[in-house]
Amino acid sequence: MGLREQLSRRDFRRLIVGQTISSFGDWMGTLALMYFVLQLSGSTTAVGGVLVLRLFPSAVGAPVAARVVTRWRRRGVMLWSNLVQAGMAVALPLVPWLGWVYFWAFLIEVVGLVFLPARDAAIPFLIEENEGEHDTATLELANGITMATSYGMIPVGAGAFGLLQWVSGIAGWEGNWRYVVVFWLDAVTYLVSYLAIRSIPDLGPGPAEKRRMEHTEREARGGFLKALRLPVVRSVLPGVAVVALGLGALFSLGVVFVRNVLDAGPVEFGALVALFGVGALTGLLLVHRKAGDLMTQIKLGTTAQGVVIASMGLVGSVAWSLAGAVVFGAAATSALVGGITYLQEALDGVERNLALTAFHAVLRFGLALAALLSGAAADLLTEAGASPLGLAPAQFVLAVSGLVVVAGTFLIRPPGTANMSAT
């Protein structure tokens, strides 16, 4: 089934439209959060604290998310999550105090960790002609479309944030108001997502899956820790972790790498981010084919990602970095879509919900941790005046990060077929 056929499904299309608009608001809000924190604190370290807000929700909120998505119906989880996030986005900029801003940003991430596994668990239900009937290629394409709603909005959200700042300057909005407008617009996008989901009558589970969930609910007690004990989950999570490592390193070092290594400016950095989004959409086209072995796809995607990051650091060329951003985005998308599809295909019911919670928790935790560690390593090398192998600190750390990603792919191994629960 092709892209047009997937989007012709009314309920799936409504979900995608809502997620696209919500992701647009999220990326605007992420940039606004960094600049708002910088204005309040005047500290780049405080801006780095924004990354911590993406680390702790995964560590603290994952067990809570696992309980919620296994006890409530997906539609209710998603609706309430959108409403709560909208209210939090409104509240976040009201008090210009760093602790207040961190508090609400933290809670928005925790609620997001509840929303995402519920959404991903609903996708197979939305694309099935009859319950339990879908092919891997169709499911993988649906996951790719869903993921593209996030990555594809990176350049759009960044551009809209810049446009709003320009309009704010012309309108004479001073101080915090130029950021308040962005956060409140982000809140509106959550409400759009709410209305889109509310228009979908049912997001599952269907009768057959519900019976399986009731049958396995007792066995699945243990929540998040239960998910980590599933052989299928343990086979996929190393791939998720190394993808997160690459994403986190590039996210943390991107600005410094462009400025100090490539000797380029904001325009080139903006182009790098935009081309990453182009690569993500290219990755969607790559999975728009007859599905092969998903585990091989995950390994190839993560390997390609590591090679690109390492070569970007070693070569230090503007042209290659821009081209590499496209390959990087495509490889990351291919690996992550393969991972989600693998879990959806191998598990169902409570175990599927728990596995998808673990997937998103590891991705977010790994991204934040990698960003913090790679940024700290580059700062330490800079303070020490070191240039390992004749490379600038950011260049060296980026190259090493790529090599670690490649090494991490050897941890990605399929479980024994006897341990897999088939749909």
C-alpha positions as CSV (number, residue, x, y, z in Angstrom):
1,M,0.0,0.0,0.0
2,G,1.4,3.4,-1.0
3,L,1.7,6.8,0.5
4,R,-1.5,8.1,-1.1
5,E,-3.5,5.0,0.0
6,Q,-2.3,5.4,3.6
7,L,-3.3,9.0,3.7
8,S,-6.7,8.2,2.2
9,R,-7.6,6.5,5.5
10,R,-9.7,9.1,7.2
11,D,-8.8,8.4,10.8
12,F,-5.1,7.9,10.1
13,R,-5.0,11.1,8.1
14,R,-6.6,13.0,10.9
15,L,-4.0,11.8,13.3
16,I,-1.2,12.8,11.0
17,V,-2.6,16.3,10.4
18,G,-2.9,16.8,14.2
19,Q,0.6,15.5,14.8
20,T,2.2,17.6,12.1
21,I,0.7,20.8,13.5
22,S,1.6,19.8,17.0
23,S,5.2,19.0,16.0
24,F,5.5,22.3,14.3
25,G,4.5,24.0,17.6
26,D,6.9,21.8,19.6
27,W,10.0,22.8,17.5
28,M,9.0,26.5,17.8
29,G,8.6,26.0,21.5
30,T,12.0,24.2,21.9
31,L,13.8,27.1,20.3
32,A,11.8,29.6,22.3
33,L,12.7,27.8,25.5
34,M,16.4,28.0,24.8
35,Y,16.3,31.7,24.0
36,F,13.9,32.5,26.9
37,V,16.2,30.7,29.4
38,L,19.2,32.6,28.0
39,Q,17.4,35.9,28.4
40,L,16.4,35.1,32.0
41,S,19.8,33.8,33.1
42,G,22.4,35.2,30.7
43,S,24.1,31.8,31.1
44,T,24.9,29.3,28.4
45,T,25.1,26.7,31.2
46,A,21.5,27.4,32.0
47,V,20.6,26.9,28.4
48,G,22.4,23.5,28.6
49,G,20.0,22.8,31.5
50,V,17.3,22.6,28.9
51,L,18.8,19.3,27.8
52,V,18.6,18.0,31.3
53,L,14.8,18.6,31.1
54,R,14.8,16.0,28.3
55,L,16.9,13.5,30.4
56,F,15.1,13.4,33.7
57,P,11.5,12.9,32.4
58,S,12.7,9.7,30.7
59,A,14.3,8.4,33.9
60,V,11.6,9.5,36.3
61,G,8.5,9.5,34.0
62,A,9.0,6.2,32.2
63,P,7.6,4.0,35.0
64,V,4.6,6.4,35.3
65,A,4.0,6.4,31.5
66,A,4.2,2.6,31.5
67,R,1.4,2.4,34.1
68,V,-0.8,4.9,32.3
69,V,-0.6,3.4,28.8
70,T,-1.4,-0.1,30.1
71,R,-4.4,1.0,32.2
72,W,-6.2,3.7,30.2
73,R,-7.6,3.6,26.7
74,R,-5.2,5.1,24.1
75,R,-7.7,7.8,22.9
76,G,-8.3,9.0,26.5
77,V,-4.5,9.1,27.2
78,M,-3.8,11.1,24.1
79,L,-6.7,13.6,24.6
80,W,-5.9,14.3,28.2
81,S,-2.2,14.6,27.4
82,N,-2.8,17.3,24.7
83,L,-5.1,19.3,27.1
84,V,-2.6,19.1,29.9
85,Q,0.3,20.1,27.7
86,A,-1.7,23.1,26.3
87,G,-2.3,24.4,29.8
88,M,1.4,23.9,30.7
89,A,2.6,25.8,27.6
90,V,0.3,28.7,28.5
91,A,1.6,28.7,32.1
92,L,5.3,28.3,31.3
93,P,6.2,31.9,30.3
94,L,3.9,33.7,32.7
95,V,6.5,34.0,35.5
96,P,10.0,35.2,34.4
97,W,11.8,33.0,36.9
98,L,14.1,30.2,35.8
99,G,12.8,27.6,38.3
100,W,9.3,28.2,37.2
101,V,10.2,27.8,33.5
102,Y,12.2,24.6,34.2
103,F,9.4,23.1,36.3
104,W,6.7,23.4,33.5
105,A,9.2,22.4,30.7
106,F,10.0,19.3,32.7
107,L,6.3,18.4,33.2
108,I,5.6,18.9,29.5
109,E,8.2,16.4,28.7
110,V,6.8,13.9,31.2
111,V,3.3,14.2,29.6
112,G,4.9,13.8,26.2
113,L,6.4,10.5,27.3
114,V,2.9,9.3,28.1
115,F,1.4,10.5,24.8
116,L,3.9,9.0,22.4
117,P,3.7,5.2,23.2
118,A,-0.1,5.5,23.2
119,R,0.0,7.1,19.7
120,D,2.4,4.5,18.4
121,A,0.4,1.6,19.8
122,A,-2.7,3.0,18.0
123,I,-1.1,3.1,14.5
124,P,-1.5,-0.6,13.7
125,F,-5.1,-0.4,14.8
126,L,-5.7,2.6,12.4
127,I,-4.2,0.9,9.3
128,E,-5.7,-2.6,9.6
129,E,-8.5,-3.5,7.2
130,N,-9.5,-6.2,9.7
131,E,-8.1,-6.5,13.2
132,G,-4.7,-8.1,13.1
133,E,-4.4,-8.0,9.3
134,H,-1.6,-5.8,8.0
135,D,1.7,-6.4,6.3
136,T,5.1,-5.2,7.5
137,A,5.6,-2.8,4.5
138,T,2.3,-1.0,5.2
139,L,3.0,-0.7,8.9
140,E,6.5,0.5,8.3
141,L,5.3,3.2,5.9
142,A,2.7,4.3,8.4
143,N,5.4,4.6,11.1
144,G,7.6,6.5,8.6
145,I,4.8,9.0,7.9
146,T,4.3,9.5,11.6
147,M,7.9,10.1,12.3
148,A,8.2,12.4,9.4
149,T,5.6,14.7,11.0
150,S,8.2,15.4,13.7
151,Y,11.5,15.5,11.8
152,G,9.9,17.2,8.8
153,M,8.8,20.1,11.0
154,I,12.3,20.9,12.2
155,P,13.2,23.4,9.5
156,V,9.6,24.7,9.3
157,G,9.4,25.3,13.1
158,A,12.8,26.9,13.1
159,G,11.8,29.2,10.3
160,A,8.5,30.1,11.9
161,F,10.3,31.0,15.2
162,G,12.7,33.3,13.3
163,L,9.8,34.9,11.5
164,L,7.9,35.5,14.7
165,Q,10.9,37.1,16.3
166,W,11.2,39.4,13.3
167,V,7.6,40.3,13.5
168,S,7.9,40.9,17.3
169,G,10.7,43.3,16.7
170,I,8.7,45.3,14.1
171,A,5.7,45.3,16.4
172,G,7.8,46.6,19.3
173,W,7.3,43.7,21.6
174,E,10.1,43.9,24.1
175,G,11.5,41.6,26.7
176,N,9.7,38.3,27.4
177,W,6.6,39.0,25.3
178,R,8.3,37.9,22.1
179,Y,8.7,34.4,23.6
180,V,5.3,34.4,25.4
181,V,3.6,34.6,21.9
182,V,5.6,31.5,20.7
183,F,4.6,29.4,23.8
184,W,1.0,30.4,23.5
185,L,1.0,29.5,19.8
186,D,2.5,26.1,20.8
187,A,-0.4,25.7,23.2
188,V,-2.8,26.3,20.3
189,T,-1.1,23.5,18.3
190,Y,-1.7,21.1,21.2
191,L,-5.4,22.0,21.0
192,V,-5.4,21.4,17.2
193,S,-4.0,17.9,17.9
194,Y,-6.7,17.4,20.6
195,L,-9.4,18.2,18.1
196,A,-7.9,15.9,15.5
197,I,-7.8,13.0,17.9
198,R,-11.2,13.8,19.3
199,S,-12.6,13.4,15.7
200,I,-11.3,9.8,15.6
201,P,-14.0,7.5,17.1
202,D,-11.7,4.7,18.2
203,L,-7.9,4.2,18.6
204,G,-8.0,0.7,19.9
205,P,-7.4,-1.7,21.3
206,G,-9.8,-3.8,19.3
207,P,-11.8,-6.7,20.8
208,A,-9.2,-9.4,20.0
209,E,-6.3,-7.3,21.2
210,K,-8.3,-6.4,24.3
211,R,-8.8,-10.1,25.1
212,R,-5.0,-10.6,24.7
213,M,-4.3,-7.6,27.0
214,E,-6.6,-9.0,29.7
215,H,-4.9,-12.4,29.3
216,T,-1.4,-10.9,29.6
217,E,-2.0,-8.1,32.0
218,R,-1.1,-10.2,35.0
219,E,2.1,-11.5,33.3
220,A,3.0,-7.9,32.3
221,R,3.0,-6.6,35.9
222,G,6.3,-4.9,36.7
223,G,5.6,-2.0,34.3
224,F,8.7,-0.4,32.7
225,L,11.1,-3.0,34.2
226,K,9.0,-5.8,32.6
227,A,9.5,-4.1,29.2
228,L,13.3,-4.2,29.7
229,R,13.2,-7.9,30.3
230,L,11.4,-8.7,27.0
231,P,13.9,-10.3,24.6
232,V,12.5,-8.4,21.6
233,V,12.9,-5.1,23.5
234,R,16.5,-5.9,24.5
235,S,17.3,-6.6,20.9
236,V,16.0,-3.2,19.6
237,L,17.1,-0.9,22.5
238,P,20.8,-0.9,21.6
239,G,20.0,0.4,18.2
240,V,17.8,3.1,19.7
241,A,20.6,4.0,22.1
242,V,23.2,4.4,19.4
243,V,20.9,6.4,17.2
244,A,20.3,8.7,20.2
245,L,24.0,8.9,20.7
246,G,24.5,10.3,17.2
247,L,21.6,12.6,17.4
248,G,22.6,14.0,20.8
249,A,26.2,14.6,19.8
250,L,25.3,16.4,16.6
251,F,22.6,18.4,18.4
252,S,25.0,19.5,21.2
253,L,28.1,20.2,19.0
254,G,26.3,21.5,15.9
255,V,26.6,25.3,16.6
256,V,30.2,25.1,17.8
257,F,31.2,22.8,15.0
258,V,29.7,25.1,12.3
259,R,31.3,28.2,13.9
260,N,34.7,27.0,14.9
261,V,35.5,24.1,12.6
262,L,33.6,25.0,9.4
263,D,34.2,28.8,9.9
264,A,30.6,29.4,8.9
265,G,27.7,31.3,10.3
266,P,24.0,31.0,11.2
267,V,22.9,30.7,7.6
268,E,25.0,27.5,7.2
269,F,23.8,26.2,10.5
270,G,20.2,26.8,9.4
271,A,20.9,25.0,6.2
272,L,22.4,22.1,8.1
273,V,19.2,21.8,10.2
274,A,17.0,22.1,7.2
275,L,18.9,19.4,5.3
276,F,18.6,17.1,8.2
277,G,14.8,17.5,7.8
278,V,15.2,16.8,4.1
279,G,17.1,13.7,4.9
280,A,14.4,12.5,7.3
281,L,11.9,12.8,4.6
282,T,14.2,10.9,2.3
283,G,14.4,8.2,4.9
284,L,10.6,8.0,4.7
285,L,10.9,7.4,0.9
286,L,13.5,4.7,1.6
287,V,11.1,2.7,3.7
288,H,8.4,3.2,1.1
289,R,9.1,-0.2,-0.5
290,K,8.6,-3.9,0.1
291,A,9.8,-4.5,3.6
292,G,12.9,-6.7,4.1
293,D,14.5,-7.8,7.3
294,L,13.8,-5.0,9.9
295,M,16.8,-5.9,12.1
296,T,19.1,-5.6,9.1
297,Q,17.6,-2.2,8.4
298,I,18.2,-1.0,11.9
299,K,21.8,-2.1,11.8
300,L,22.5,-0.5,8.4
301,G,20.8,2.7,9.4
302,T,22.8,3.1,12.6
303,T,26.0,2.1,10.9
304,A,25.5,4.7,8.1
305,Q,24.7,7.3,10.8
306,G,27.9,6.6,12.7
307,V,30.1,6.7,9.5
308,V,28.5,10.0,8.5
309,I,29.1,11.6,11.9
310,A,32.7,10.4,12.1
311,S,33.5,11.6,8.6
312,M,31.9,15.0,9.2
313,G,34.2,15.4,12.2
314,L,37.3,14.2,10.4
315,V,36.8,16.0,7.1
316,G,35.6,19.3,8.5
317,S,34.2,20.4,5.1
318,V,31.1,22.6,4.6
319,A,30.1,20.8,1.5
320,W,30.4,17.3,3.0
321,S,28.7,18.4,6.2
322,L,25.7,19.7,4.3
323,A,25.6,16.5,2.2
324,G,26.2,14.4,5.3
325,A,23.2,16.0,7.0
326,V,20.9,14.5,4.4
327,V,22.4,11.1,4.7
328,F,22.4,11.4,8.5
329,G,18.7,12.3,8.6
330,A,17.8,9.4,6.2
331,A,19.8,6.9,8.2
332,A,18.4,7.9,11.6
333,T,14.8,7.8,10.2
334,S,15.3,4.4,8.6
335,A,16.7,3.0,11.9
336,L,14.1,4.4,14.2
337,V,11.2,3.5,11.9
338,G,12.6,0.0,11.6
339,G,12.8,-0.2,15.4
340,I,9.2,0.9,16.1
341,T,7.9,-1.4,13.4
342,Y,9.9,-4.3,14.8
343,L,8.3,-3.9,18.2
344,Q,4.8,-3.4,16.8
345,E,5.2,-6.6,14.7
346,A,6.7,-8.8,17.4
347,L,4.4,-7.8,20.3
348,D,0.8,-6.8,21.0
349,G,-1.4,-5.8,23.9
350,V,0.2,-4.8,27.1
351,E,3.6,-5.9,26.0
352,R,3.4,-3.6,22.9
353,N,2.5,-0.6,25.1
354,L,5.3,-1.3,27.5
355,A,7.8,-1.8,24.7
356,L,7.0,1.4,23.0
357,T,7.2,3.3,26.3
358,A,10.7,1.8,26.7
359,F,11.6,2.8,23.1
360,H,10.7,6.5,23.6
361,A,12.3,6.6,27.1
362,V,15.6,5.2,25.9
363,L,15.6,7.5,22.8
364,R,15.0,10.7,24.9
365,F,17.3,9.7,27.7
366,G,20.1,8.7,25.4
367,L,19.7,11.8,23.3
368,A,20.0,14.1,26.3
369,L,22.8,12.2,28.0
370,A,24.8,12.1,24.7
371,A,24.3,15.8,24.2
372,L,25.5,16.6,27.8
373,L,28.5,14.3,27.7
374,S,29.7,15.3,24.2
375,G,29.3,19.0,25.1
376,A,31.1,18.6,28.3
377,A,34.0,16.6,26.6
378,A,34.4,19.4,24.0
379,D,34.4,22.1,26.8
380,L,37.1,20.2,28.7
381,L,39.3,19.8,25.7
382,T,38.9,23.5,24.9
383,E,39.8,24.6,28.5
384,A,42.8,22.3,28.4
385,G,43.9,23.8,25.0
386,A,44.1,20.3,23.6
387,S,43.9,19.4,19.9
388,P,43.9,15.6,19.7
389,L,45.2,14.4,16.3
390,G,45.4,18.0,15.3
391,L,41.6,18.3,15.4
392,A,39.6,21.0,17.1
393,P,37.8,19.8,20.2
394,A,34.3,19.8,18.7
395,Q,35.7,18.1,15.6
396,F,37.5,15.4,17.6
397,V,34.5,14.7,19.9
398,L,32.1,14.5,16.9
399,A,34.5,12.0,15.1
400,V,34.8,9.8,18.2
401,S,31.0,9.9,18.7
402,G,30.6,8.5,15.2
403,L,33.0,5.7,15.9
404,V,31.2,4.8,19.1
405,V,27.9,4.7,17.2
406,V,29.5,2.3,14.6
407,A,30.9,0.1,17.5
408,G,27.5,0.1,19.2
409,T,25.8,-1.5,16.2
410,F,27.5,-4.8,17.1
411,L,25.1,-4.9,20.2
412,I,22.1,-5.1,17.9
413,R,21.2,-8.7,17.7
414,P,17.8,-10.4,16.9
415,P,16.3,-12.5,19.7
416,G,15.6,-16.1,19.3
417,T,12.4,-16.7,17.5
418,A,11.1,-18.8,20.4
419,N,11.2,-15.7,22.6
420,M,9.2,-13.5,20.2
421,S,5.4,-13.0,20.6
422,A,3.9,-12.8,17.2
423,T,0.9,-10.7,16.4
